[in-house]
C-alpha cells in the first residue's frame, strides 16, 4: 500500500506544480473587449495617427456586432472574407463598411479631444474616411501585396 | 545446430518487442507518409488503426491455433509479417500501405501468441515466460515512437519497415530445436478484471505514445530525430520501473500504482505550463514508470495460473490493441475539435499581435498576408509554420513581433493537445475500477 501512497503523492505533486506554474491557462491570448476604450499610443506622424483612428473605428464596429476587433480586421482581408463575415453576422458588406465609418468618425472626435489630432487634419481624415470605397481599397491592397 | 535457452529467449523477446513496437512505430513518420501519399489527415490515421484493429481482432483466434502448433505458427507468422513489412516499405499507394499494415497485424497476432508458448517451452516455467513476454511487450510499445523517429530522420519512413525484415528473419533461429509445451484442455476463462484494466490503460497510453510525438514534431517544430530521442525518456523510465517492480510483491498494488502514475503524467501533459521538450520530461518519467509497473503487472495477472498460456496471451493482446483503437476513436474527435478552435484563437491572437506591433501599417498588411499564406501551406502538411522566417528580424520591432507570434502559435499547439491528454488521464483513472474491484483475484 505504501507504493500506492507514494505514486499518488508523486502524481499529485507533479500536477500541482504544473498547475501552479500556469498550466491551466497556457492558451492563445484572448481578444481584448472592443467596447472598452484602448489607450492612445504616442503616435509618430500622420500615418500612425490615422492607423490608430482606423483601429479605433474597427473597435466601434466590433463592439456593435459583438465580435472582436481581430474578427473585423480579418474580415477586411479580402472581398471573399468580407462577404463571408457579413453573411455570418447578418449584415451586408455595405452595412459593415458603414459601421466602421461611424466608428472612425467617433474615433476622430476622441483623437481631437485627446489632443493628438489637429482639428483641420481631423476634418481632412473625416472627409476621406466617408468617401473611400473600402471594397476598392481591399482590391488595391490585394494587387499591391500580391506582387 | 540447436539454439541454447538464453539466445532463444532473447530472440523470442526481440520478436515480440518488434511486433508490438509496430503499433506505435510509424507515429513520427505520419507527416512524411502524408507527404508521400495525398490523403486527408483523418484517413492517415488508418496506418495506425488498421494495424491495431487487425491485431486486436486476430489475437484470440490466432492464440487458439498457436496453442496447438506454436512452432509452425511462429515460423509462418514471422515470414508473413516480414513480407508485409516489406510491402509497407514498397507500397505504391496508400490503400496498399493500409492493407499491408492489416496483414502485419494478423501475422503479428500469430507471432506474439505462439512466442508465449515457445517461451514457456524454452524457460520451462509459465511464470518466467509470462514475465519475459510481458516485459518485451512493454518495451516494444514504449520504444516504438523513439525508434520510428530516429529511423525516419536518418533513412526515411520506409526504413522503419525495411529494418524489421532481417531482424525478424534472424529471430527464426529461435525455432531450431524449439520445444512446444504440453497442451492442456480446455482453455480457462479469461481474467476479466486484468484484461479490462489493460484495455483502459492502453487506451490512455495512446495519448502518450501518439499525441506527444505529434505535439513535439508538428506542434513545436522539433525534428523527428530529436523528438525520437526526447521520447526515449518513457521507455527508459519503464525499464527502470520494471527492474525494481519485483520489490512490490502484490501485482494489484503494482497495477494500481502504475495506473495512478500514468494518470498523473497524462494530466501534467494536459496542463503543460510552457511549450518546450524539457517540460515533457517529468510527465514522461511518470507515464513511463507507470507503464513499466502497470502493463507488466496486469499482463502477468491475466496469464498467471491460467492455461493455455497462448490463449490468455491472445486475450491480453486483444485487450491492449482494442484499447489502442478505443483510445484513437475517443481522443481523435477531441483533438480535431480543439485543433479547429485553437486555429481560430491563434489567428485572432496573431492578428492582435500584428495590429498592435510597432512596424509600419503597410508592413503590417504585408506581414499579415504572408503569415496567412504560410499558415495555409503549413496546414496542408499538418505542421505549425516558423514565423520568424516570414516576419524577419531586421529590426527590434520585427523581432518582437516574430517572437510574439511564435509564442501564440506555441500556446495554440500546446493547448490543442491539452484536453486530449486530460481525457486520457481520465481513462487511466477509470482503469483503477477493474483493478480495485478485482484486487482479491489479482493478489498473490
HADDOCK unambig.tbl for C-alpha pairs under 7 A between the chains (distance, minus, plus):
assign (segid A and resid 1 and name CA) (segid B and resid 253 and name CA) 6.52 0.50 0.50
assign (segid A and resid 3 and name CA) (segid B and resid 253 and name CA) 7.00 0.50 0.50
assign (segid A and resid 3 and name CA) (segid B and resid 257 and name CA) 6.21 0.50 0.50
assign (segid A and resid 4 and name CA) (segid B and resid 253 and name CA) 6.48 0.50 0.50
assign (segid A and resid 4 and name CA) (segid B and resid 256 and name CA) 6.66 0.50 0.50
assign (segid A and resid 4 and name CA) (segid B and resid 257 and name CA) 4.69 0.50 0.50
assign (segid A and resid 7 and name CA) (segid B and resid 257 and name CA) 5.45 0.50 0.50
assign (segid A and resid 7 and name CA) (segid B and resid 260 and name CA) 6.33 0.50 0.50
assign (segid A and resid 7 and name CA) (segid B and resid 261 and name CA) 5.80 0.50 0.50
assign (segid A and resid 8 and name CA) (segid B and resid 260 and name CA) 6.20 0.50 0.50
assign (segid A and resid 11 and name CA) (segid B and resid 260 and name CA) 6.94 0.50 0.50
assign (segid A and resid 11 and name CA) (segid B and resid 261 and name CA) 5.55 0.50 0.50
assign (segid A and resid 11 and name CA) (segid B and resid 264 and name CA) 4.37 0.50 0.50
assign (segid A and resid 11 and name CA) (segid B and resid 265 and name CA) 6.65 0.50 0.50
assign (segid A and resid 12 and name CA) (segid B and resid 264 and name CA) 6.56 0.50 0.50
assign (segid A and resid 14 and name CA) (segid B and resid 268 and name CA) 6.58 0.50 0.50
assign (segid A and resid 15 and name CA) (segid B and resid 264 and name CA) 6.43 0.50 0.50
assign (segid A and resid 15 and name CA) (segid B and resid 267 and name CA) 6.53 0.50 0.50
assign (segid A and resid 15 and name CA) (segid B and resid 268 and name CA) 4.98 0.50 0.50
assign (segid A and resid 18 and name CA) (segid B and resid 268 and name CA) 6.31 0.50 0.50
assign (segid A and resid 18 and name CA) (segid B and resid 271 and name CA) 6.23 0.50 0.50
assign (segid A and resid 18 and name CA) (segid B and resid 272 and name CA) 6.18 0.50 0.50
assign (segid A and resid 18 and name CA) (segid B and resid 273 and name CA) 5.84 0.50 0.50
assign (segid A and resid 19 and name CA) (segid B and resid 271 and name CA) 6.40 0.50 0.50
assign (segid A and resid 21 and name CA) (segid B and resid 273 and name CA) 5.64 0.50 0.50
assign (segid A and resid 22 and name CA) (segid B and resid 273 and name CA) 5.09 0.50 0.50
assign (segid A and resid 23 and name CA) (segid B and resid 271 and name CA) 4.19 0.50 0.50
assign (segid A and resid 23 and name CA) (segid B and resid 272 and name CA) 4.78 0.50 0.50
assign (segid A and resid 23 and name CA) (segid B and resid 273 and name CA) 3.76 0.50 0.50
assign (segid A and resid 24 and name CA) (segid B and resid 271 and name CA) 5.44 0.50 0.50
assign (segid A and resid 26 and name CA) (segid B and resid 273 and name CA) 5.94 0.50 0.50
assign (segid A and resid 26 and name CA) (segid B and resid 274 and name CA) 6.79 0.50 0.50
assign (segid A and resid 26 and name CA) (segid B and resid 411 and name CA) 6.02 0.50 0.50
assign (segid A and resid 26 and name CA) (segid B and resid 415 and name CA) 6.78 0.50 0.50
assign (segid A and resid 27 and name CA) (segid B and resid 411 and name CA) 4.82 0.50 0.50
assign (segid A and resid 27 and name CA) (segid B and resid 412 and name CA) 5.76 0.50 0.50
assign (segid A and resid 27 and name CA) (segid B and resid 415 and name CA) 5.48 0.50 0.50
assign (segid A and resid 28 and name CA) (segid B and resid 345 and name CA) 6.09 0.50 0.50
assign (segid A and resid 28 and name CA) (segid B and resid 346 and name CA) 5.65 0.50 0.50
assign (segid A and resid 28 and name CA) (segid B and resid 349 and name CA) 6.25 0.50 0.50
assign (segid A and resid 28 and name CA) (segid B and resid 408 and name CA) 5.21 0.50 0.50
assign (segid A and resid 28 and name CA) (segid B and resid 411 and name CA) 5.27 0.50 0.50
assign (segid A and resid 28 and name CA) (segid B and resid 412 and name CA) 5.39 0.50 0.50
assign (segid A and resid 29 and name CA) (segid B and resid 349 and name CA) 5.62 0.50 0.50
assign (segid A and resid 30 and name CA) (segid B and resid 349 and name CA) 6.77 0.50 0.50
assign (segid A and resid 31 and name CA) (segid B and resid 348 and name CA) 6.87 0.50 0.50
assign (segid A and resid 31 and name CA) (segid B and resid 349 and name CA) 6.52 0.50 0.50
assign (segid A and resid 51 and name CA) (segid B and resid 361 and name CA) 6.88 0.50 0.50
assign (segid A and resid 70 and name CA) (segid B and resid 348 and name CA) 5.50 0.50 0.50
assign (segid A and resid 70 and name CA) (segid B and resid 351 and name CA) 5.91 0.50 0.50
assign (segid A and resid 70 and name CA) (segid B and resid 352 and name CA) 6.10 0.50 0.50
assign (segid A and resid 71 and name CA) (segid B and resid 348 and name CA) 6.87 0.50 0.50
assign (segid A and resid 145 and name CA) (segid B and resid 366 and name CA) 6.01 0.50 0.50
